[in-house]
Amino acid sequence: MSSSKTQSAKVFYVNPYMWVIIFAVFFYLLYVLRSVLMPFVAGILLAYLLDPIVDKLQKLKISRVWATLIVCLLSILIILPALSFLVGMIEDQVSLLIKATPKYLGLIMDKVQPVIAGLAEKFPDLKGGQIETVIKDNIGSGLKFVGKVLKALVSNSFALVNLISLVLIMPVVTFYMLRDWNVFVSKMEDLLPKKSKESILQILKEINVSIAGFIRGQISVCLILGTFYSIGLKLVGLELGLLVGFIAGIISFIPYVGSITGFVLGIVLAFAQYGDITHVLYVVAVFLCGQFLEGNFLTPKLVGESVGLHPVWVMFALLAGGVLLGFLGLMLAVPMAAIIGVLVRHGVAQYKASSLYLG
């Protein structure tokens, strides 16, 4: 076992300068071409996610071309109505947020009025409604600004997503990558050096398990949690429950951030809408149930613990990818984190087998 680890790790120490140059050139080209790569990267990632389905259809004696066509058509029939529904739902919820802001602000001010009166007694210079005016102006303008930004993002971003680059190029890339996926894999294997081929394939297999286990599993978790939170919050009477549930579900891809964000938003909006503790506790109960469901069933079953991606590493990768490459960086963050994680583990294994470590 140790000899196989040593052999696999030697791949990266044959010529370390070569690997440094390869990665430097790759990241440089990625940065330079970031503005045109998104539909291609999205198409390749979608093909990667759909490839197991095509493989299963092939086992049913369906040709690769027909299996690819069936999967692509089914994906279009599912994704387009889902996107249309989500866009309409988000626009309705954001419009409701903008309209409900004065009412929510009034309820909040009624609850904080005793606190304002206490502050005014302690600080006489702030009497005359100055504190109340400042709070109303800042909270009101802040909520309206957030609402307008969200509405603009919904209307404009999805309009941008519907540009030719994503509507036409991404499906074409997905189709051809799916159709020729096995051909690409075979050609890449043929290019591997003979002496290190077995060890490199083992490393690539670990990378594939890590990426597939995390991305495919986490997408399922996000969809289930988003649906659960949206329905749960709507059932407890939260007007903006669909929006809060959607936000909590979609950013559950970032560990802990989705649930915490939805939890805080839900509590604030429940208090603003009803002004009592009862509905706040209802919201707390929904998120506690969601966390129980995620921690005990969804994540262990759908993501698993063998992917080797620590939550802190995932958060750092997403943040770094978003800062460096924008939305493209977010798409590439987890795959790159998985690749780096596997390479680091093999590097550590090589170090522990070396004379430097053994002494």
N, C-alpha and C positions, 0 to 999 in steps of 0.2 A: 504493500500500500504506500509506504513512504517512498519507495523507488519510483512509483508512478507519479507521485506529487513532485518529486525532484525533476523527473523527466519533463513533466508538463511545464514546470516553472522555468526550465532552461530555455524555453522558446524565447523568453523576453530578455535573456542575458547573452544571446549569441552576439548581438551587436546593439547595445543600448542606444547608441547615437542614431542608428537607423530608425528605431521606434520613436525617438524624440522628434526626428525630422518628419516622419510620417504624420504624427499627431499634430505637430505645429502647422504643417501644410493643410491638413484636414480642417482644423479650426479656423485658420486664416480664410480658406475658401468659403467655409460656412458663414463667417462673419461678412465677407464681401458680397456674397450672393444671397444674403438673408431675405432681401426684398422680393426675390422671385422663387424661392425654394418652398414656400409654404404649401402650395397645392401639390407639389411633388412629394414632400414629406408626409402630408396628410394622406395622400393616395397610397404611399408605401405602408404607412402605419395601419391604414384600414385594410389593406391587402393582407398584412401580417395577422391582423385580428380575425379575418375571415378565412384564412387558409385552412385551418382545421376542418371547417364545415365543408369546403370543397374536397378535401381529402376523404371525408366520410362519404360524400356523394360518389366519389370515384370508386370506393369500395363496393358500391351498389351497381357497379358495371356501367356507370355514366361517364362519358368521355370528359376530359379535363375542360374542353371548351364549353360544352353544354352545362357542366357543373358550375363553371365560372359565370355563365350567363344567368343561370337560375339564381345563384347567390346574389349577384349584382342587382337583378331585377327585384328580388325580395327585399334587399336592403333599401333600394330606392322607395319601394312601396311602404316601408316602415318608417324610414328616416324623414322623408318629406312631410307626410301628415303630422308626424311628431313635432318637427320643427315649426310647422305652421301653427299647431296648437300651442306650443310653448311661447311663440312670439305674441300671439293674440292674448294669452293669459297674462304674460308679463306686462304688456301694454295696458291691459285693463287694471291690473293691480297697481301699477305705478300711477295711472290716472286717479285711481281711488285714493292713493297715498297723498297726492297733491291736493285733492279736494278735501280730504279729511284732516289735513294739517291744522287748520284753524280750530276745529272741534277738539282734536287731540291736545293742542296747545292750551286750550281753555281748561280742559280737565286736569292737565298737569299743573297749571297755575293755581287751580282751586286747592290742590293737594299741598303745594309748596307754599301757599300763602302764609300759614302760621310760621314757617321757617323764615320767610322774608320779613315778617313782622318782628320776629326775634332779632334778626340781623339789624333791622332798622333801629331797634332800641339800643343795641350795643354800639352801633355806629350812626350817631345822629346826623352826620353829614350826608348819609345816603337816604334820608327820609324823602318823602314826597314822591314815592313811586319810582325812584331811579333804579333800584335793584330790579323791580318787576319789569320796568321798561327794557332794561339791558337784557334780561333773561328772555323776554318775549321776542325782542328783535333778533337776538342771536339764534335762539332755538328755531323760531319761525323761518328766518332766512336760511338757516342751515338745512332744515327739512325740505324746504321748497327747492333749494339748490340741488340737494341730493336727488330729489324726485325728478327734477328737470334733466339732470345729468343721466340718470337711469333711463328716462324716456328717450333722450337723444341717443344713448348707446343702443337701446333696443331698435329704434327706427333706423339709425344710420349704420350701425355695425352689421346688422343682418342684411341691410341693403348692400354693404360692401362684400359681405360673404357671398351674396348672390351674383357677384361680378363674374365675368367670363373665366377668370383664373381658377375659381373654385367650382363653378357650375359645370364647366366643360372639361377643364384639364384634370381635375382630381378624379372624376369617374373614369376617364380614359386611362390614367395612370393606374388606378386600382384594378381595372379590368385586365390590362396587359401584365401587370405584376402578378395578379392571381393566376392568370393563364400560364405564365412562364415561370412561376415561382420555383418549381422543382428543377427547371432548366438552369436558372440562375444559381441555385444552391449547388447543383452538380458541377457547374463551371468553376465556381469559387473553390470547391473542394479540389478540383484538378490543378488549380494554381498553387495549392499549398505545398511547401517543401516536403519531399518524401520522408526525410528523417524525423521531422517534427509533426507530421500530418496527424498521427493518432492523438498526440497530446493537445494540439491546437483544436481538433474536433471536440475533444473532451471539454476544453475551456469554452468553446462556442456553445456546446450543449448546456453547460451551467448558466451561461449568459441568457440563453433562450428560455430556460426554466425560470430564471429570476425575472426577466422582463414579462414573459407571458403570465406567470403566476400573479404578478403584481398588477399589471395593466388590465388584463381581462377580468381578474377578480375584483379590482377596485372599481372598475366601471360598473359592474353589477351591484356592488355595495352602494355606490353613489345613487344609482337609479332607484334601488329599493328604499334607501333612506330618504331620498327626496320625496318619493311617493308617500312613504309612511308619515313623514313630518307634515307634508302638505295636507293630507287627508285628516290627520290627527288634529292639527291646529285649526282646520276649518270646522271640524266637528265640535270643538270646544268653544266655537263662536268668534274666533279671531278673524276680523274682516280681511286682513292682509296675510292670512295663513298660507295661501298658495304661494305668495311671493317669498315669504320667510322660509317655507319648506323647500322651495326650489333653490334658494340661495344656500341653505344649509346642506342640501344634498349635493349640489354641483361642486361646492368647494370642500366636500368631505374627502376629496382626492388628496388634499393637504391634511396630514394627520392632525387631529384635534381642532383644527381651525374651523372646519365646517360646523361641528356641533357647538362650539363655544360661540361663534358668531350668531348662529340661529337661536341659541339659548338666550343671549343678551337681547337680540332684536325682538324675539317673541315676548320676553318679560316687559320690555319697554312699551311695546305696542299694546299688550294686554292691559297694562296699567293706564296707558293713555286712553284706550278705548272704553274701559269699564271703571277705572279708578278704584278697584277693590282688590283685596288679596286673593279672593276665591279664584278668579280667572287667571291670576298670576300663577297660582298653585296648579291649575289645570295645565298651563303651558309647561311648568316644571315637570309635571307628571308625564307629558308627551315626550319630552326630551330624555327623561330618565328611562322610559320604556325603550326609546330609540337606541340609547347607549347600551342598555342591557341586550337588546336584539343584536346590535353590531358586535359587541365584545364577546358574546357567548355563542352566537350562531353564524352571523354573516361573515365576519373577518376570518374566523378559524376555518369555515367550510369553503369559502370562495377565494380567499387570498392565501391562507395558510401561513405557516411560520417558517417555511423553508426557502423563502425568496431572498433572504439575506439583506434586506433593505431596512435599515434602522429609520424610525420616523424622523429623527433630527437630520439625518443625511438626506432624506427625501425633501424635507422643508428647505434645507440649504440649496439643494439642486434646483428646486422650482424657483426659488428666489433669485439665484444666480442666473439661471436660464432666462427668466423674465427680464432681468435688468440688462443682460448682454444682447439678447436676440428678440425680445418682445414675445409675441404669441408663439412664434416659431421656437423660441427657447423653452417655453412651457411644454410644447409638444415633445421636444427632444430631451427634456430634463431627466425624466425617469429612465428611459433607455440608456442614456449616458451614465446616469448614476449606477445602474445595474452593471454596465460594462466595467466601469471603474472599480466598483466594489469587488467583482470577480477577479479582476487583474490584481488588485491590492491583496486579496486573500492568497492568491497564488504567489505573489511576491513575498508575502510573509512566510509562506510554507518553504520557499526557497531559502530565505534568510535563516529559518530555524534548522534547515538541513546543512547549512554552510559551516565552515570552520570558524568563521567570525563569531557565530552564536555558540557553537559547541566548545570553542575555546582552545 
